[in-house]
């Protein structure tokens, strides 16, 4: 008896008990669908986190002032003594490996072009900002050092602001009003996408730090040359942990923090924070994948149970096949192929269900759907392996029947 004959007989047997076959495959369907959904959604989530890590900039540390405490309660980040231009210069000159450094002093307000107006983030930055953040100017140019020194009224706008104010027109060379002050648009930033907190990073206007501090955002009463938070990019060969310790030591000296006292500033490696989120997602994916494996095992037990029932019901048929020359290997192959076929059908249904649900979940979460052919092949292999493992015992039992006793069976 050939493998094709075994497949045809398996298909006939499954069709003769269609409802039972469908119910038996549910465990396999659920297990395979779970694997597809978890891997697709988990991979999509990791891809999105990695994209956000890339959007932060490479080899970068962020420094911002800490939160002051009033009656034991934190007043919020940035309420301590602001960082200054002198702090920026000290870090640039005294910390090894600094490639570029820029402050970002944020405010908000309306931006107007003709009849179009848009409320957005207004950020004062230094000339190195686009280099630190790996955020190129795709149209026009960057700020010059002369414009910084002269507090020039020039602006670089993000893609969202460009779309809202200019639609499809080129903004470079146009004049916009920022808080009723005219600014010349000299450049447009490349698309950056949403941040890890869901904020649209392209919804901003960059201004020279001196201009923003003097005319738009305003000066701090305690630190006239405040620079907001500092973004610092390091050479690829620099260990960011060592660089972070150097910055912390330097700022503690500059801000006269006593030994043992709490820092009134923070130095953060945002990429490490995002990588930690990726590791958590991976761990959760593995745990849920283990649950999916349990579903496959439960489905396999159901397959074994039904195949044992099938052997009992078809004992006389088995005896007849043996009587007309069927070998033990043929009988065993017949029932093993039937079990594997049942699992593969469940696997195909599970894959279709898993892909559909993964697409719905990813669309709701605004994540990409990442389903590789290797994952589908793995799911089908797992389904087939379940059929072989849990179909072996019933098939062996069928092959071990005595043909004379089988023929006597009612």
Kinemage of the C-alpha trace (Angstrom):
@kinemage 1
@onewidth
@group {chain A} dominant
@subgroup {mainchain}
@vectorlist {calphas} color= white
{ca unk a 1} P 0.000 0.000 0.000
{ca unk a 2} L 1.482 3.311 -1.091
{ca unk a 3} L 1.524 6.588 0.831
{ca unk a 4} L -1.041 7.987 -1.624
{ca unk a 5} L -3.375 5.079 -0.814
{ca unk a 6} L -2.939 5.825 2.903
{ca unk a 7} L -3.775 9.499 2.303
{ca unk a 8} L -6.914 8.640 0.346
{ca unk a 9} L -8.107 6.238 3.047
{ca unk a 10} L -7.323 8.810 5.755
{ca unk a 11} L -9.343 11.463 3.912
{ca unk a 12} L -12.267 9.052 3.496
{ca unk a 13} L -12.202 8.139 7.189
{ca unk a 14} L -12.094 11.784 8.294
{ca unk a 15} L -14.961 12.754 5.995
{ca unk a 16} L -17.121 9.888 7.292
{ca unk a 17} L -16.883 11.437 10.793
{ca unk a 18} L -16.686 15.100 9.767
{ca unk a 19} L -18.063 16.731 12.925
{ca unk a 20} L -15.881 14.611 15.174
{ca unk a 21} L -12.844 15.422 13.046
{ca unk a 22} L -13.545 19.169 13.238
{ca unk a 23} L -13.977 19.107 17.010
{ca unk a 24} L -10.819 17.022 17.388
{ca unk a 25} L -8.722 19.538 15.475
{ca unk a 26} L -9.805 22.502 17.635
{ca unk a 27} L -6.894 22.023 20.034
{ca unk a 28} L -4.426 22.065 17.127
{ca unk a 29} L -6.172 25.060 15.565
{ca unk a 30} L -5.976 27.044 18.803
{ca unk a 31} L -2.349 26.083 19.449
{ca unk a 32} L -1.106 26.944 15.962
{ca unk a 33} L -3.157 30.163 15.799
{ca unk a 34} L -1.731 31.209 19.185
{ca unk a 35} L 1.833 30.650 17.977
{ca unk a 36} L 1.241 32.709 14.814
{ca unk a 37} L -0.492 35.541 16.699
{ca unk a 38} L 2.122 35.766 19.456
{ca unk a 39} L 5.109 35.640 17.141
{ca unk a 40} L 3.587 38.117 14.658
{ca unk a 41} L 2.440 40.618 17.268
{ca unk a 42} L 5.581 40.179 19.387
{ca unk a 43} L 7.874 40.655 16.386
{ca unk a 44} L 5.864 43.678 15.274
{ca unk a 45} L 6.083 45.216 18.741
{ca unk a 46} L 9.847 44.618 18.903
{ca unk a 47} L 10.233 46.122 15.437
{ca unk a 48} L 8.344 49.214 16.561
{ca unk a 49} L 10.489 49.558 19.698
{ca unk a 50} L 13.667 49.144 17.642
{ca unk a 51} L 12.387 51.829 15.276
{ca unk a 52} L 11.826 54.129 18.251
{ca unk a 53} L 15.324 53.361 19.541
{ca unk a 54} L 16.734 54.335 16.148
{ca unk a 55} L 14.676 57.543 16.198
{ca unk a 56} L 16.332 58.595 19.465
{ca unk a 57} L 19.786 58.667 17.915
{ca unk a 58} L 22.757 56.355 18.355
{ca unk a 59} L 25.290 56.425 21.231
{ca unk a 60} L 23.427 59.236 22.961
{ca unk a 61} L 22.878 60.332 26.545
{ca unk a 62} L 20.258 62.823 27.705
{ca unk a 63} L 20.792 65.136 30.674
{ca unk a 64} L 17.991 67.129 32.280
{ca unk a 65} L 17.542 68.911 35.579
{ca unk a 66} L 15.814 67.015 38.349
{ca unk a 67} L 12.642 67.740 40.275
{ca unk a 68} L 12.554 69.984 43.296
{ca unk a 69} L 10.701 68.838 46.386
{ca unk a 70} L 8.158 70.896 48.265
{ca unk a 71} L 6.837 69.485 51.555
{ca unk a 72} L 8.187 66.060 50.569
{ca unk a 73} L 6.506 66.046 47.149
{ca unk a 74} L 8.323 66.160 43.799
{ca unk a 75} L 7.347 69.230 41.776
{ca unk a 76} L 8.193 67.584 38.441
{ca unk a 77} L 11.240 67.095 36.243
{ca unk a 78} L 13.032 70.304 35.334
{ca unk a 79} L 12.007 72.262 38.425
{ca unk a 80} L 15.517 72.177 39.939
{ca unk a 81} L 18.298 74.548 38.845
{ca unk a 82} L 18.228 74.483 35.006
{ca unk a 83} L 21.205 73.356 32.963
{ca unk a 84} L 23.214 76.204 31.479
{ca unk a 85} L 25.450 77.038 28.544
{ca unk a 86} L 28.407 76.672 30.899
{ca unk a 87} L 27.315 73.116 31.736
{ca unk a 88} L 27.141 72.335 28.015
{ca unk a 89} L 30.642 73.705 27.415
{ca unk a 90} L 32.063 71.848 30.420
{ca unk a 91} L 30.662 68.503 29.243
{ca unk a 92} L 31.839 69.115 25.678
{ca unk a 93} L 35.385 69.997 26.780
{ca unk a 94} L 35.959 67.692 29.769
{ca unk a 95} L 34.133 64.446 28.980
{ca unk a 96} L 35.971 62.094 26.629
{ca unk a 97} L 34.415 60.977 23.369
{ca unk a 98} L 31.819 63.731 22.876
{ca unk a 99} L 31.128 64.043 19.145
{ca unk a 100} L 28.260 66.542 19.281
{ca unk a 101} L 26.168 68.203 21.962
{ca unk a 102} L 23.051 70.357 21.909
{ca unk a 103} L 20.479 71.687 24.276
{ca unk a 104} L 16.744 71.629 23.587
{ca unk a 105} L 14.702 74.319 25.315
{ca unk a 106} L 11.042 73.594 24.716
{ca unk a 107} L 8.000 75.829 24.663
{ca unk a 108} L 4.785 75.880 22.687
{ca unk a 109} L 2.718 78.326 20.742
{ca unk a 110} L 0.942 79.114 17.469
{ca unk a 111} L 2.699 79.160 14.104
{ca unk a 112} L 1.011 81.002 11.218
{ca unk a 113} L 1.451 81.019 7.452
{ca unk a 114} L -1.132 83.131 5.635
{ca unk a 115} L -4.543 81.786 6.661
{ca unk a 116} L -3.118 78.513 8.006
{ca unk a 117} L -2.198 78.306 11.679
{ca unk a 118} L -1.006 75.450 13.852
{ca unk a 119} L -0.140 75.102 17.548
{ca unk a 120} L 3.110 73.205 17.951
{ca unk a 121} L 6.252 72.659 20.023
{ca unk a 122} L 8.835 75.433 19.754
{ca unk a 123} L 12.366 74.234 20.513
{ca unk a 124} L 15.511 76.264 20.892
{ca unk a 125} L 18.531 74.188 19.824
{ca unk a 126} L 22.255 74.449 19.096
{ca unk a 127} L 23.869 73.822 15.677
{ca unk a 128} L 24.738 70.205 16.616
{ca unk a 129} L 21.124 69.202 17.320
{ca unk a 130} L 20.445 67.438 14.022
{ca unk a 131} L 23.775 65.583 14.243
{ca unk a 132} L 23.111 64.431 17.821
{ca unk a 133} L 19.607 63.192 17.039
{ca unk a 134} L 20.537 61.680 13.635
{ca unk a 135} L 17.788 63.847 12.217
{ca unk a 136} L 18.868 65.248 8.845
{ca unk a 137} L 17.510 68.329 7.129
{ca unk a 138} L 16.067 66.970 3.876
{ca unk a 139} L 15.171 70.302 2.324
{ca unk a 140} L 17.060 73.566 2.779
{ca unk a 141} L 19.881 73.821 5.294
{ca unk a 142} L 20.787 73.720 8.970
{ca unk a 143} L 21.465 76.714 11.242
{ca unk a 144} L 24.852 78.418 11.036
{ca unk a 145} L 27.029 79.451 13.970
{ca unk a 146} L 26.619 83.083 12.893
{ca unk a 147} L 22.826 82.784 13.127
{ca unk a 148} L 23.206 81.415 16.650
{ca unk a 149} L 25.438 84.285 17.751
{ca unk a 150} L 23.196 86.894 16.120
{ca unk a 151} L 19.906 85.435 17.487
{ca unk a 152} L 18.682 85.307 13.902
{ca unk a 153} L 14.977 84.828 13.218
{ca unk a 154} L 15.295 81.602 11.229
{ca unk a 155} L 13.466 78.301 11.669
{ca unk a 156} L 13.645 74.647 10.684
{ca unk a 157} L 10.277 72.901 10.719
{ca unk a 158} L 9.172 69.297 11.071
{ca unk a 159} L 7.186 67.376 8.467
{ca unk a 160} L 3.894 67.687 10.355
{ca unk a 161} L 4.180 71.470 10.622
{ca unk a 162} L 5.203 71.697 6.957
{ca unk a 163} L 2.118 69.717 5.943
{ca unk a 164} L -0.249 71.735 8.130
{ca unk a 165} L 1.035 75.134 7.013
{ca unk a 166} L 2.123 74.543 3.421
{ca unk a 167} L 0.357 71.338 2.262
{ca unk a 168} L 2.358 70.222 -0.799
{ca unk a 169} L 4.278 73.485 -1.298
{ca unk a 170} L 7.972 73.884 -0.479
{ca unk a 171} L 8.283 75.868 2.783
{ca unk a 172} L 11.968 76.747 2.367
{ca unk a 173} L 12.336 80.477 1.875
{ca unk a 174} L 8.832 81.245 3.169
{ca unk a 175} L 8.152 83.440 6.186
{ca unk a 176} L 6.082 82.148 9.092
{ca unk a 177} L 4.967 83.937 12.244
{ca unk a 178} L 5.948 82.311 15.519
{ca unk a 179} L 4.047 83.954 18.362
{ca unk a 180} L 3.521 86.959 16.054
{ca unk a 181} L 7.251 87.203 15.281
{ca unk a 182} L 8.303 86.659 11.631
{ca unk a 183} L 10.793 83.832 11.006
{ca unk a 184} L 12.397 82.703 7.750
{ca unk a 185} L 12.080 78.955 7.118
{ca unk a 186} L 15.553 77.713 6.128
{ca unk a 187} L 15.016 73.947 6.308
{ca unk a 188} L 12.648 71.000 6.724
{ca unk a 189} L 13.516 67.976 8.867
{ca unk a 190} L 13.243 64.377 7.714
{ca unk a 191} L 10.327 62.320 9.041
{ca unk a 192} L 11.069 61.025 12.550
{ca unk a 193} L 7.784 59.376 13.516
{ca unk a 194} L 6.175 59.004 16.943
{ca unk a 195} L 8.219 58.774 20.122
{ca unk a 196} L 8.034 55.860 22.581
{ca unk a 197} L 5.318 57.797 24.405
{ca unk a 198} L 3.237 58.322 21.272
{ca unk a 199} L 4.129 61.998 20.750
{ca unk a 200} L 4.539 63.138 17.157
{ca unk a 201} L 8.236 64.088 16.933
{ca unk a 202} L 7.669 65.774 13.560
{ca unk a 203} L 5.284 68.305 15.116
{ca unk a 204} L 7.850 70.950 16.093
{ca unk a 205} L 9.685 74.074 15.001
{ca unk a 206} L 13.415 74.407 15.683
{ca unk a 207} L 14.818 77.843 16.438
{ca unk a 208} L 18.346 79.000 17.296
{ca unk a 209} L 18.849 78.585 21.061
{ca unk a 210} L 19.678 82.267 21.576
{ca unk a 211} L 16.581 83.355 19.638
{ca unk a 212} L 14.242 80.982 21.452
{ca unk a 213} L 15.637 81.862 24.862
{ca unk a 214} L 15.559 85.596 24.288
{ca unk a 215} L 12.287 86.067 22.378
{ca unk a 216} L 10.078 82.944 22.242
{ca unk a 217} L 10.435 80.551 25.188
{ca unk a 218} L 11.855 83.039 27.671
{ca unk a 219} L 14.674 83.072 30.210
{ca unk a 220} L 14.705 81.412 33.594
{ca unk a 221} L 14.754 83.742 36.572
{ca unk a 222} L 17.457 81.617 38.225
{ca unk a 223} L 19.474 80.699 35.117
{ca unk a 224} L 19.518 83.318 32.372
{ca unk a 225} L 21.385 81.060 29.906
{ca unk a 226} L 19.337 77.909 30.411
{ca unk a 227} L 19.506 75.288 27.654
{ca unk a 228} L 16.701 72.911 28.636
{ca unk a 229} L 17.775 69.288 28.348
{ca unk a 230} L 21.109 68.270 26.849
{ca unk a 231} L 21.521 65.662 24.104
{ca unk a 232} L 25.078 64.313 23.911
{ca unk a 233} L 26.361 62.037 21.150
{ca unk a 234} L 29.510 59.991 21.722
{ca unk a 235} L 32.035 58.254 19.540
{ca unk a 236} L 31.146 54.620 18.758
{ca unk a 237} L 34.098 53.334 20.777
{ca unk a 238} L 32.973 55.021 24.009
{ca unk a 239} L 31.309 53.011 26.775
{ca unk a 240} L 28.148 54.972 27.616
{ca unk a 241} L 28.173 53.728 31.219
{ca unk a 242} L 31.628 55.266 31.759
{ca unk a 243} L 30.544 58.451 29.971
{ca unk a 244} L 27.445 58.647 32.167
{ca unk a 245} L 29.553 58.364 35.311
{ca unk a 246} L 31.923 61.087 34.042
{ca unk a 247} L 29.015 63.460 33.369
{ca unk a 248} L 27.464 62.770 36.763
{ca unk a 249} L 30.784 63.429 38.525
{ca unk a 250} L 31.345 66.650 36.566
{ca unk a 251} L 27.837 68.013 37.181
{ca unk a 252} L 27.931 67.158 40.882
{ca unk a 253} L 31.095 69.277 41.132
{ca unk a 254} L 29.646 72.143 39.099
{ca unk a 255} L 26.341 72.162 40.994
{ca unk a 256} L 28.118 71.845 44.385
{ca unk a 257} L 26.269 68.731 45.500
{ca unk a 258} L 27.580 67.418 48.819
{ca unk a 259} L 28.848 63.807 49.017
{ca unk a 260} L 25.932 61.489 49.783
{ca unk a 261} L 23.334 64.080 48.748
{ca unk a 262} L 20.798 63.292 46.039
{ca unk a 263} L 21.516 64.525 42.504
{ca unk a 264} L 19.400 67.449 41.283
{ca unk a 265} L 19.811 66.301 37.685
{ca unk a 266} L 19.348 63.101 35.689
{ca unk a 267} L 21.512 61.405 33.079
{ca unk a 268} L 19.618 58.846 31.017
{ca unk a 269} L 20.488 56.372 28.301
{ca unk a 270} L 17.112 56.218 26.557
{ca unk a 271} L 18.240 53.479 24.176
{ca unk a 272} L 18.975 51.185 27.146
{ca unk a 273} L 15.549 51.969 28.550
{ca unk a 274} L 13.925 51.042 25.261
{ca unk a 275} L 16.014 47.880 24.986
{ca unk a 276} L 14.790 46.870 28.429
{ca unk a 277} L 11.239 47.220 27.116
{ca unk a 278} L 12.170 44.981 24.197
{ca unk a 279} L 13.516 42.336 26.579
{ca unk a 280} L 10.290 42.447 28.578
{ca unk a 281} L 8.285 41.976 25.377
{ca unk a 282} L 10.489 39.027 24.426
{ca unk a 283} L 10.035 37.418 27.831
{ca unk a 284} L 6.273 37.804 27.644
{ca unk a 285} L 6.279 36.347 24.136
{ca unk a 286} L 8.202 33.282 25.329
{ca unk a 287} L 5.822 32.774 28.248
{ca unk a 288} L 2.778 33.011 26.014
{ca unk a 289} L 4.441 30.730 23.454
{ca unk a 290} L 4.797 28.141 26.208
{ca unk a 291} L 1.037 28.456 26.751
{ca unk a 292} L 0.542 27.838 23.037
{ca unk a 293} L 2.697 24.723 23.286
{ca unk a 294} L 0.419 23.478 26.061
{ca unk a 295} L -2.532 23.988 23.703
{ca unk a 296} L -0.773 21.812 21.126
{ca unk a 297} L -0.172 19.115 23.739
{ca unk a 298} L -3.832 19.192 24.795
{ca unk a 299} L -4.821 19.001 21.123
{ca unk a 300} L -2.462 16.073 20.654
{ca unk a 301} L -4.046 14.217 23.546
{ca unk a 302} L -7.426 14.774 21.886
{ca unk a 303} L -6.029 13.334 18.656
{ca unk a 304} L -4.737 10.271 20.503
{ca unk a 305} L -8.065 9.752 22.219
{ca unk a 306} L -10.052 9.937 18.989
{ca unk a 307} L -7.624 7.672 17.145
{ca unk a 308} L -7.921 5.054 19.910
{ca unk a 309} L -11.696 5.257 19.571
{ca unk a 310} L -11.307 4.941 15.793
{ca unk a 311} L -9.163 1.821 16.197
{ca unk a 312} L -11.795 0.278 18.457
{ca unk a 313} L -14.609 1.124 16.047
{ca unk a 314} L -12.728 -0.213 13.020
{ca unk a 315} L -11.294 -3.388 14.526
{ca unk a 316} L -13.185 -5.602 12.055
{ca unk a 317} L -11.982 -3.439 9.145
{ca unk a 318} L -8.412 -3.814 10.368
{ca unk a 319} L -8.808 -7.594 10.593
{ca unk a 320} L -10.191 -7.729 7.053
{ca unk a 321} L -7.260 -5.721 5.677
{ca unk a 322} L -4.836 -8.060 7.397
{ca unk a 323} L -6.694 -11.105 6.062
{ca unk a 324} L -6.313 -9.948 2.450
{ca unk a 325} L -2.572 -9.372 2.789
{ca unk a 326} L -2.214 -6.085 4.662
{ca unk a 327} L 1.046 -5.982 6.595
{ca unk a 328} L 1.448 -4.578 10.106
{ca unk a 329} L 3.500 -1.693 8.624
{ca unk a 330} L 0.638 -0.857 6.235
{ca unk a 331} L -1.923 -0.765 9.071
{ca unk a 332} L 0.366 1.354 11.197
{ca unk a 333} L 1.055 3.774 8.328
{ca unk a 334} L -2.669 4.092 7.609
{ca unk a 335} L -3.560 5.275 11.110
{ca unk a 336} L -0.401 7.364 11.493
{ca unk a 337} L -1.138 9.190 8.210
{ca unk a 338} L -4.714 9.738 9.389
{ca unk a 339} L -3.496 11.357 12.624
{ca unk a 340} L -0.943 13.541 10.816
{ca unk a 341} L -3.541 14.577 8.202
{ca unk a 342} L -5.944 15.592 10.966
{ca unk a 343} L -3.220 17.714 12.610
{ca unk a 344} L -2.110 19.319 9.324
{ca unk a 345} L -5.677 20.315 8.499
{ca unk a 346} L -5.934 21.860 11.955
{ca unk a 347} L -2.576 23.561 11.367
{ca unk a 348} L -3.716 25.124 8.096
{ca unk a 349} L -6.905 26.427 9.706
{ca unk a 350} L -4.860 27.704 12.655
{ca unk a 351} L -2.454 29.552 10.375
{ca unk a 352} L -5.309 31.267 8.521
{ca unk a 353} L -6.968 32.207 11.811
{ca unk a 354} L -3.671 33.364 13.370
{ca unk a 355} L -2.721 35.576 10.416
{ca unk a 356} L -6.169 37.178 10.408
{ca unk a 357} L -6.223 37.887 14.150
{ca unk a 358} L -2.600 39.122 14.115
{ca unk a 359} L -3.484 41.598 11.348
{ca unk a 360} L -6.450 42.890 13.369
{ca unk a 361} L -4.411 43.254 16.584
{ca unk a 362} L -1.473 44.916 14.814
{ca unk a 363} L -3.786 47.326 13.006
{ca unk a 364} L -5.474 48.279 16.285
{ca unk a 365} L -2.105 48.835 17.980
{ca unk a 366} L -0.606 50.582 14.914
{ca unk a 367} L 2.175 48.002 14.710
{ca unk a 368} L 3.539 46.278 11.605
{ca unk a 369} L 2.553 42.636 11.083
{ca unk a 370} L 5.707 40.538 10.836
{ca unk a 371} L 4.994 36.949 9.833
{ca unk a 372} L 7.973 35.175 8.317
{ca unk a 373} L 7.706 31.998 6.213
{ca unk a 374} L 9.941 30.268 8.773
{ca unk a 375} L 7.328 30.844 11.498
{ca unk a 376} L 4.572 29.344 9.328
{ca unk a 377} L 6.823 26.388 8.470
{ca unk a 378} L 7.618 25.935 12.166
{ca unk a 379} L 3.903 25.977 13.060
{ca unk a 380} L 3.126 23.351 10.406
{ca unk a 381} L 6.077 21.238 11.520
{ca unk a 382} L 4.820 21.438 15.118
{ca unk a 383} L 1.358 20.340 13.981
{ca unk a 384} L 2.790 17.416 11.984
{ca unk a 385} L 5.042 16.423 14.892
{ca unk a 386} L 2.006 16.450 17.182
{ca unk a 387} L 0.256 14.046 14.781
{ca unk a 388} L 3.247 11.713 14.672
{ca unk a 389} L 3.845 11.713 18.444
{ca unk a 390} L 0.263 11.331 19.552
{ca unk a 391} L -0.803 9.142 16.616
{ca unk a 392} L 1.992 6.618 17.064
{ca unk a 393} L 0.476 4.719 20.012
{ca unk a 394} L -2.995 4.242 18.435
{ca unk a 395} L -1.350 3.236 15.112
{ca unk a 396} L 0.892 0.738 16.887
{ca unk a 397} L -2.070 -0.651 18.757
{ca unk a 398} L -3.982 -1.122 15.478
{ca unk a 399} L -1.012 -2.869 13.864
{ca unk a 400} L -0.653 -5.210 16.850
{ca unk a 401} L -4.218 -6.607 16.562
{ca unk a 402} L -4.634 -10.321 15.926
{ca unk a 403} L -6.398 -10.639 12.534
{ca unk a 404} L -8.558 -13.608 13.614
{ca unk a 405} L -9.754 -11.881 16.782
{ca unk a 406} L -10.267 -8.677 14.825
{ca unk a 407} L -12.500 -10.438 12.302
{ca unk a 408} L -14.603 -11.857 15.112
{ca unk a 409} L -15.154 -8.376 16.522
{ca unk a 410} L -18.639 -6.890 16.241
